[in-house]
Amino acid sequence: MIRARLDVRAKRAYDPAEDGDGYRVLIDHVWPRGVSRGRARLDDWARELAPATAMSSSANGRGTPIATLLAHIAYGAIVGGFASMAG
């Protein structure tokens, strides 16, 4: 059995991109307001991996821990093939 370790980190689209960010993927249904594509410095935009509106609303203050949301996103990234791009 081959095991791979995947380092997944979450960052707000409004936070500045940094050199050590690695492969950057926006996982949301809509583009963040006021953020240019140049400023975002994204490698991909995976709309299809974005959580359902109800789930993301819940994670933003109504009960679901953000760690749960990130776990779902990471799982979707692995299933979607982003793990192979991470290096």
N, C-alpha and C positions, 0 to 999 in steps of 0.2 A: 504494500500500500504506500503510495506517495502522498506525503503531506506537505502542503505549502502554507507558509505563513503570509497572510495578507495584512498589511498595515493600512487601515482605512481611517482617515481623519475627516471630520466635518468642519466646514468653515462657512461663514455667511458670505453670500455673493457680494455684500457691501464692504467686506474687509479687504484690504489691499492684498494683491497676489505677492508671494515671496518666492525667492529662488528655490528654496527647499521644499516647496509644496508638492512636487512630483506631478503625476498625471492628474490634471484637474478636469472634473466632470460636473457640470451643472445638472442637478436632478430636481427638476421642477417643471410644472406644466407651462408656466409663463416666464418670460424674460424679466429679470429684476429691473424695476423702474429706475431710470437715471444712471444705469451702469452701461457704459459703451462696451462693445465687443473687445476693443483694444485694451481697455482697463481690466476687463474680466480675465484675460489671458487664459481662456479655456481650451482644452484639448477636445472636448466633446460636450454635447448637450443631449442628455438622455431623458427626454420627456416621458418615454414609456416606463421608466423606472420610478417616476414620482409617485409618492404615496397618494392614496385617495384623499380627497379634500377633507373628509370627516376625520381621518387619521391625523393628518398634519395639523388641523385645527385643534384637535385634542392635545397633541404634543406641544402646541404653543400656548399652553396655560390651563387646560381643562382636564388634567388627570394623567395622561399617558407620559411616562418618563421619556425624555429625549433619547436615552439609551435604547429603548425599545424601537423607536422610529429609526435610529441609525442601524440597528441590527437588521431590520427589514430592508433598508436600503443596501446595506452591504451584501445581504443574501441575493438581492436582485442584481447587484453588480456582478457577483460571481456567476450566477446563472446566465446573465446576459453577455458574459465573455470579457468583462473589463479586467478580471484577475490576470489574464494572460498579457494584457497590455502594461500592467504595473511593473513588470520587470522580473 
